[in-house]
């Protein structure tokens, strides 16, 4: 398996080892692993995590990477709030929420932080398509704010740098229903 044959068969900037196994049936698992390792060593591929790779020449949206690294997650908290102009501070990590185990992944493309949220609060995100046509799961602005207040355990908004002017109050109130009362009081 050479990089050129891999590029012909893979149409996205990312792929998994499982995909390669299915595309190159004539190759043994150990041979595929060795070839992938060599491609990574030659900087032709970037290993994001075990079994997940991108082509090193490709630029890929960090939010797409966040969704790929931890599939049952969506971008939220500081990353989403900054994207929507609610929080002026640019986070050092891409922040996401997941109903699974919290985790942090450090990759050659950056650091990705996944905070655990109760499974009944795992909603309020949309799937958008970026300029490269790749899907991104990201919280709505209102849900990102609620996730932020809840996960970061914010007790007061008096000295916050949050700009609520772009948020829809009715949507915020509606989405806050399953959250604890202390979160609801903050947004009133």
WOPE-V464548 format. One line per field, one symbol per residue. psi: psi as a letter, one per 20 degrees, with the letter a starting at -180 (. if undefined). A space follows every 50 residues. Layout:
# WOPE-V464548
psi->???
This chain:
# WOPE-V464548
psi->prhghghhhpirirrrhggghhhmhiqrghgggghggghghjkhqpogro jpqqphiqppphhggghghnhmrqpbchgghghjjhphpoqhqpprqqia pqrppprijapopoqpqphijnakrqorpahjjqqpoqqqgghhgggggg hilphqjgkqjpoihiqogggggghigiqqhhghhhi.
